[in-house]
């Protein structure tokens, strides 16, 4: 159900509570390519559902949980069965409501370009997350005193569960003491937050290594263990994400977006952006504004 669509930009019409919208989707229709500033959580209750991101379809089943980060271009495909279109629980959340909680900004990066927590692959985590979503659904559909506070607290719990799974200290940094593992997690979460806040500046690995208190070589190895990508890749992804926010503004040129996002040259920006988003900055700018 898309209520307000300007080109491919969906403006989320929040109903009962500021910043959160929940509905039980039983529509037998597909939804066109679009994006929105909210994080979207989809959990099929009956039958399957398909989300297409970067031209790749992802089909998931009952009880699986699919998370689409803010700003991600995607379209939705209903099940092909005429007899049973099924039902999906869909939540749209203004992530700004929870991103000020320590660690949440680092977490949202790990969800790009999407996250699928299936019942089969992550049974324990999936069960906990389904519990959160079901409680949120019951509360949203049956408003009581302090319902809003209850729902927001469960949303924080939902993402905290994912964060704990993603930043499991013993898995990220095996072979060292438990206290050191947690110390390293804190250090690298701080580094990630620093990169987010300063990605448009001239950041180098030496400075980040000093911030974490490691040698350059040791830092580079540990950062990849922590984030799954190199420090350079992480920084580049943050710069691309910043550039995306500029490209959708009609009065900002592609050159300005490149320079204001920390890229040293327009050619480098064009090359890296296309490799990351599968389209040129110009195509992306037109697409986001709903132009063909």
N, C-alpha and C positions, 0 to 999 in steps of 0.2 A: 504494500500500500504506500504509494508515493503521493503525497497530497500537494506539495509545492515543488515544481520542477522548472527551473529556468535554464534552458539548454540542457546541459547534463549536470547542473549543480542543484542538488536537492537541499532545500531549506527544511530542516526537521521541525514539524509542528508539535512541540511538546504539549501534552494535554493536562493531566492531573498534577504533575509535579515538575518544577523547573529542572531542565537538564536531563530528564529521563523519560523515555516513551517505551511502552511495552504493548505488544499486541499478539494475538493468536492468529497467524496467517493461514487461511484455508483457501486462498485464491488459486484458481486454475490458470493463472496467466503469468507470463514471464515479465520481468522488469528490465527496461533498456539500460544501456551503459550510463552510469551516473556516479557521482561522488558526493560526499557530505562531510562536514567537519566533526561528526560524531563517530565514536567507535561503535561498531555493529556486532552484536552477538546473536548467532542463529543456532537453535537447537531443535531439530525435527522431533516431534512428538509421535508422529505416525508417517510412514513412508519416507522416501529420500528427498533430498534437495540438492541443487547444484549452483555453485557460485563460480563465475568465470572471472579470473584475474590475469592480466597480461596474456589474454587469448588462450589461457589454459583452464579447462573445466575441472572443478573439484567437486565430486559427488560424495555425499556422506549420508549416514543413515540415522535411524532412531536413537536418540540419546547422545549422539556425537555433538560436539560443540565446535562451531566455526567462528573465528573472531576476525573481523575486518578492521584494520586500524584507520584512524581518521585520514581523509584525503585520498584514499585508495580508489582508483577507477575500477568499477566492477559491474557486472550485470547478473541477474538472478534468473534461473530456469526452473520452472515448476516440474514436478514428476510427470512423465509421459502418460501415466495410467489415467484413462478417462473415468474408470469406475471408482478409483480411490486417489484423489489428489492429495490427501493427507493433511497434516497440520504442522506448523512450525511456530515455536516460541521465538519471537524476535524482539530484541532490546536495542534501542538506540540511546547512547549515553554521551553526554558532554564530558569528555575525559578531564576537562579542566576542574571538575568537581573533586577528582581524586588525585590529580597529578601533583598537587602541592604536598601530598604525603611523601615523606622521604623514600626514595627508591623507585617511585612509580614512573618517573621520567625515564630512568634507565630501562625499566621493564617494557615500556611501550615500544622501544627500539627493537627488542627481541621478537616482537610480534609481526614485524614487517616481513614480507608483504601480506602475510596472513598467518593465522595459527589454527591448526586443527587438532583438537584433543579428542581422540576417538575412544570409545568404550573398550575396543579391542587392544589398542596400542598402549593406552595409559589408563588402565582400569581403576586404580585407586584415586588418582587425581581427578579423573572424569566423574567418579561417583561423588567426590566432595563438591566439585563444581556444579553438578546437576542438583545437588542438595541446595546450594545457594540459589540457583536460578528458580527452582521450584518454590522455595520460600518467598523469593521476591515476587514471583507470579501470584501466589496466593494472597500476599499482602497487597499487591497492586490491584487485584480484582475485588478485594474485600477490605476497604479502607477502614482503619481503626485509629484511635489516638496514637500519635507518634509514628504513624505509618511511614512518613517521609524519612524520618531519622532511621527507622528500621531498614528501609530499602537502601539508603546510602551506605549504612554500615555493612550490609550484606554485599554490596558492590565492591567495597574496599576489601572485604574478606575474599571475594571471588578473585580479584587481581593479586592479593597477597598470597593466595594459594598457588597461583601460577608463578609468581615471583620466587617463592620458596623452591618450587620444582626446578625453575630455570637456573637459579643461583645456588644450587645444592653445593655447599662448601666441600664436602668430601669427594664429590665427583669432579668439581672444577680443579681442585688442588690436592690430589692424592699424595700420600707419602710424607705429609708433614703433620705436626700436631694439630689437634682440633682448634686450639686457641689461635694458632697461626693461620689456619684455614679461614676462620671468621675475620681475622684481621685483614687478610688479603681481599676477601670479599668487600669489606668496607672501603679499602684503599681503591679498588678498581671501580666500585660504584661511584666514588667521589671523582675519579678520573673521567668516567663517562659523563657525569653531570657537568664537569668542567668543560669537556669537549662540546656538549650541547650548548652551554652558555657562551662559548667563545669560538665556535666553529667558523665564524666569518673572519676571524683574525688570523694572523700568521703564526699558527701553532706548529711546533716541531716536536719530534719524538723525544729529543733531549730534555725539553722543558717538562713534558709529561712524565718522563722517567724520574726527574728530580721531584716532581709533585708526589709521586708514589713512593719515592725513597729507594729506587732500584737503579742498577746500572742499565744502560740502554739495551744491551743484549738480553739481560734477564727480564726487563720490563716487556720487551717485544714478545718474548716467548710466553710469559704469564698472561699478557693481555689477550693473546689469541686463545689461550686455554679458557679464559674467563668469558669472552664474548663470542668466540667461534669464528671471528674474522680478525684480520690484522688491524693494527691501530690506524694505518693509512686508509684501509677500506671503511672502517668505522667513521673516521673523520669525513671521508668523501660522502658517505651516505647521509651524514648530518648536513653537509653543505648542499647536497642535492635536495634534501627535504626543505631546507631554508629557501632554496631557489624556487621550488614549487610554489611556496606561499607568495613569492614576488611575481612569478609569471602570471598568476591569475588576476593580478591587478592591471587594469587596462592602461594606466599611465606609466607603467614601468617597462622599459625596453628590455630586450634579451641581453644586450650588453650590460645594462645596469644590473640586471638580475645576476649575471655572472660575476661582475666585479664586487657586488655587495654580498656575495655568498662565499667569498674567500678564494675564488678561482683566479689564477694569475693571468690567464688569457682566454679569449673568446673561443678559440679553436679547441683548447683543452676542455672547456666547459661543454661545448657541443658534442665532443667525442664521448666524454664520460657520461653526460646526460643521456645520450642515445643508447649507450650500452646498458645503462641502468633502467631506463623507462621504456625502451623499445620504440622510441619516437624522438624526433628532434625537439629542441626547446620551442621552436616556432609552431610545430604541429601540436605540441602539448598546450601551448598558450591558446591556440585556436580551439582545440578540443575542449578545454576547460571553460571557454567562453561560449561553447555551443555552436561553433562554426564548423562547417564541413571543409 
